[in-house]
Amino acid sequence: MKIIFMGTPDFAVPSLEILLKNNYTISAVVTAPDKPRGRGQEVSFTAVKEFAQKHSILVLQPENLRNPHFISTLTDLDPDLFVIVAFRILPKEVYSIPNKGSFNLHASLLPKYRGAAPINWAIINGEKESGVTTFFLQDKVDTGNIILQKRIPISDEMNAGELHDALSVLGSNAVMETVRLIDQGFPNPQQQDNTLASPAPKIFKETCRIHWDQNEDVIHNFVRGLSPYPAAWSTLDGKVFKLYKTEKSTDELRAVKILSPGTIRISDSLKRIFVATKNNWLEILELQQEGKKRMNSEEFLRGFRLTNAKQFD
């Protein structure tokens, strides 16, 4: 079976790698165009392209997925199957080319969390379970018939980066199993129940701003759901502070009177930072002032004068 693999970030690499290890023919890889990045604007390419080049796989990098030359190139390769992992939305004239269809790996248990940021929103919303879904592509994004799903628990302290890495590995196994089912002719796809659908929209900078007038649990989930990237943030004395790790308060601190949400409290040891929420104190474990490096609270307090009178906005 001839496969064309489509993907861009490091999340997709394990899925491509497992197909190669199991001796499937990868006729080509389709990934995003090279782009200048960083202060020096040096041209860099995607993690998927880097992996493909190391294994001498043909790489296609179209700017426009509807470009006739790109479509004819795909058609000439005569693929049996397209495997899509963390790539762009494909037009029908592209995903309908393979004779066995095109399937996508999505980092949620569809129909929950359809959209661009399912990993972040699952943790932000306090979910106790996540997973991956493979499904055949249809015109509407993330609505195709489900081939299979694999599940994974979300611990109370797991952040988005940790869940991303776990789902990348879990997803590669789902991709391998899905390819085998399609190759054997037994995918048995099932329709999604649209009444159970929930959104996972793209996250922007303003989405990441912390609102301290919410409950402790809500803010704790918000911080870990955006850590390490793009990171939840708040302002203090006109400067932006990113928060990467928090911890819900201990029973001892629960007895301390709650002040106005956002009010800072420093421990007597001058090593710990607490912030008032709507219902409790939330401890900040790791943070970063704009223009500075990320550090734990003890390191931060050695170099930044912070008093109990301060308040996050």
C-alpha positions in Angstrom: 0.0 0.0 0.0 1.4 3.4 -1.0 0.9 6.1 1.5 1.3 9.9 1.4 1.9 11.4 4.8 0.8 15.0 5.6 2.0 16.7 8.8 4.0 19.6 10.2 5.1 19.7 13.8 7.0 17.3 16.1 3.6 15.9 17.2 3.3 14.2 13.8 6.8 12.6 13.7 6.1 9.5 15.8 3.2 8.6 13.4 5.4 8.9 10.4 8.2 7.0 12.1 6.0 4.0 13.1 4.8 3.6 9.5 8.3 3.4 8.2 9.3 0.9 11.0 6.5 -1.3 9.9 7.7 -1.3 6.3 4.8 0.7 4.8 5.7 2.6 1.6 5.7 6.4 2.1 5.6 7.8 -1.4 5.9 11.4 -0.3 5.5 13.7 2.7 3.5 16.9 2.5 4.4 19.6 5.0 4.4 23.4 5.4 6.8 25.6 3.4 10.1 26.6 4.9 9.9 29.9 6.8 12.4 32.4 8.3 12.2 32.2 12.1 13.8 33.9 15.1 15.7 37.2 15.4 18.2 36.3 12.7 15.3 35.2 10.3 17.2 32.1 9.4 15.2 29.8 7.2 14.1 26.6 9.0 11.9 23.8 8.1 9.3 21.6 9.9 10.0 18.6 12.1 8.3 16.4 9.6 10.5 17.6 6.7 13.6 17.1 8.8 12.6 13.5 9.5 11.6 12.8 5.9 14.9 14.1 4.6 16.9 11.9 6.9 15.0 8.9 5.4 15.2 10.0 1.8 11.5 10.5 1.4 10.2 12.9 -1.3 9.0 16.2 0.4 6.3 18.4 -1.1 5.7 21.9 0.4 2.8 23.6 -1.4 1.9 27.2 -0.6 -1.6 26.6 -2.1 -3.2 23.2 -1.6 -5.5 23.9 -4.6 -2.5 24.5 -6.9 -3.1 22.3 -10.1 0.6 21.3 -10.3 0.5 20.1 -6.6 -2.7 18.1 -7.2 -1.4 16.5 -10.4 1.8 15.6 -8.6 -0.2 13.8 -5.9 -2.4 12.1 -8.5 0.7 10.9 -10.5 2.1 9.3 -7.3 -1.0 7.0 -7.4 -1.5 6.8 -3.6 -3.7 4.3 -1.9 -4.1 6.3 1.3 -3.4 9.8 2.8 -2.5 9.9 6.5 -2.9 13.4 8.0 -1.5 14.4 11.4 -1.4 18.0 12.5 -1.7 19.6 9.1 -3.8 22.1 7.3 -7.4 21.7 6.2 -7.5 19.8 3.0 -9.8 20.7 0.1 -12.0 17.9 -1.3 -10.1 17.8 -4.6 -7.1 16.7 -2.5 -8.4 14.4 0.1 -10.5 12.5 -2.5 -7.5 11.4 -4.5 -6.5 8.1 -2.8 -8.5 5.0 -3.6 -8.7 4.0 0.0 -9.5 7.5 1.3 -7.8 9.9 3.6 -7.8 9.8 7.4 -6.8 12.3 10.1 -5.5 11.9 13.6 -7.1 14.3 16.0 -5.9 14.9 19.6 -9.2 14.4 21.4 -12.0 12.0 21.8 -14.3 13.3 19.0 -16.8 14.7 18.8 -15.5 16.5 21.9 -13.1 19.3 21.2 -13.3 19.8 17.5 -10.9 22.5 16.5 -7.4 23.8 16.5 -6.5 23.4 20.3 -8.1 20.3 21.7 -5.2 19.5 24.1 -5.3 22.9 25.7 -9.0 23.1 26.1 -9.4 19.6 27.6 -7.1 20.6 30.5 -8.5 24.1 30.8 -12.0 22.6 31.2 -10.7 20.2 33.8 -11.2 16.9 31.9 -10.1 13.8 33.6 -9.6 11.9 30.3 -8.4 12.6 26.8 -7.3 10.6 23.9 -6.9 10.4 20.1 -9.3 9.7 17.3 -8.7 8.6 13.7 -11.4 9.5 11.2 -12.1 9.7 7.5 -12.1 13.2 6.1 -15.3 15.0 5.2 -16.0 18.6 4.1 -16.7 19.9 7.6 -13.6 19.9 9.8 -13.3 17.1 12.4 -16.7 15.7 11.6 -15.8 12.6 9.6 -16.7 9.0 10.5 -14.6 7.6 13.3 -12.3 4.6 12.7 -10.9 4.1 16.2 -10.1 5.9 19.4 -7.5 5.4 22.2 -7.9 6.9 25.7 -5.5 8.3 28.3 -6.2 9.7 31.8 -5.3 13.3 32.7 -3.9 13.7 36.1 -4.6 16.7 38.3 -1.2 18.2 37.7 -0.6 17.3 34.0 0.0 20.3 31.8 -0.7 20.8 28.1 2.9 20.0 27.1 2.9 16.7 29.0 -0.4 15.7 27.5 0.8 16.7 24.0 3.8 14.4 24.3 1.7 11.5 25.6 -0.9 11.9 22.9 1.8 12.0 20.2 3.0 8.5 21.2 -0.6 7.2 21.7 -1.5 8.7 18.4 1.3 7.0 16.5 -0.1 3.6 17.7 -3.6 4.7 16.6 -2.3 5.6 13.2 -0.5 2.3 12.8 -3.6 0.3 13.9 -5.8 2.4 11.6 -3.6 1.8 8.6 -3.7 -1.9 9.2 -7.5 -1.9 9.4 -7.7 0.0 6.1 -5.1 -2.2 4.5 -7.1 -5.3 5.5 -10.4 -3.8 4.4 -12.0 -3.7 7.8 -12.1 0.0 9.0 -15.8 -0.2 10.0 -16.2 3.6 10.5 -18.9 5.0 12.8 -20.7 8.3 12.5 -20.1 11.0 15.1 -22.9 12.0 17.4 -23.0 15.8 16.7 -25.2 16.4 19.8 -22.1 15.6 21.9 -19.8 18.0 20.0 -17.8 20.7 21.8 -15.4 23.3 20.4 -11.6 23.7 20.8 -11.0 27.1 19.0 -7.6 28.6 18.3 -6.0 30.3 21.2 -4.9 33.9 21.0 -2.9 36.1 23.4 -5.9 37.7 25.0 -7.4 34.2 25.5 -4.5 33.5 27.9 -5.1 36.4 30.3 -5.9 35.2 33.9 -9.0 36.5 35.5 -8.4 36.2 39.2 -12.0 36.6 40.2 -12.6 32.9 39.3 -12.3 29.9 41.6 -8.9 28.4 42.5 -9.6 25.2 40.5 -10.6 27.1 37.4 -7.4 29.2 37.4 -5.2 26.2 38.2 -6.6 24.3 35.2 -6.2 27.4 33.1 -2.5 27.7 33.9 -1.7 24.1 33.3 -3.8 24.0 30.2 -1.7 26.7 28.6 1.7 25.5 29.9 4.4 25.6 28.6 3.0 27.3 25.5 1.5 29.9 24.9 1.4 30.3 28.7 -1.2 32.1 30.9 -0.4 35.6 31.9 -1.2 38.5 34.1 0.1 42.0 34.7 1.8 43.5 37.7 3.1 47.1 37.9 2.6 47.4 34.1 4.7 44.3 33.3 3.5 41.0 31.9 4.2 37.9 33.9 3.7 34.4 32.5 2.6 31.7 34.9 3.7 28.1 34.1 2.9 26.1 37.2 0.6 26.5 40.1 -0.6 24.5 43.1 -3.8 24.5 44.9 -3.5 25.8 48.5 -2.9 23.6 51.5 -5.4 23.2 54.3 -3.2 25.5 56.5 -3.6 28.4 54.1 -7.3 27.8 53.6 -7.8 29.4 57.0 -6.2 32.7 55.9 -8.7 35.4 55.0 -9.2 35.8 51.3 -8.5 39.3 50.1 -9.4 41.0 46.8 -8.8 38.5 43.9 -5.3 39.0 42.5 -3.8 40.1 45.8 -0.3 38.7 46.5 0.8 37.0 49.7 4.4 36.1 50.4 5.3 33.4 52.8 7.1 34.2 56.0 10.1 32.3 54.6 10.1 34.7 51.6 10.3 31.6 49.3 6.6 31.1 48.3 4.1 33.2 46.4 0.3 32.9 46.8 -2.4 34.8 45.0 -6.0 35.3 46.1 -8.7 33.9 43.9 -12.4 34.1 44.3 -12.6 31.3 46.8 -9.0 30.5 47.9 -5.3 31.1 47.7 -3.4 29.7 44.7 0.4 29.1 44.9 2.6 30.1 42.0 5.4 27.7 41.6 7.0 28.8 38.3 6.7 32.2 36.5 8.5 34.5 34.1 8.7 38.3 34.0 8.8 39.8 30.6 12.3 40.1 29.4 13.6 37.6 32.0 14.1 33.9 32.2 11.5 31.4 33.6 12.2 30.5 37.2 10.7 29.0 40.3 9.2 31.2 43.0 12.1 31.0 45.3 14.6 32.1 42.6 12.2 34.8 41.5 11.9 36.3 45.0 15.6 36.6 45.4 15.8 39.1 42.6 12.3 40.7 42.5 11.0 42.9 45.3 7.4 41.6 45.9 5.3 42.6 48.9 1.9 41.6 50.3 0.5 44.8 49.1 1.0 44.0 45.4 -1.8 42.8 43.2 -2.0 41.1 39.8 -4.4 42.8 37.3 
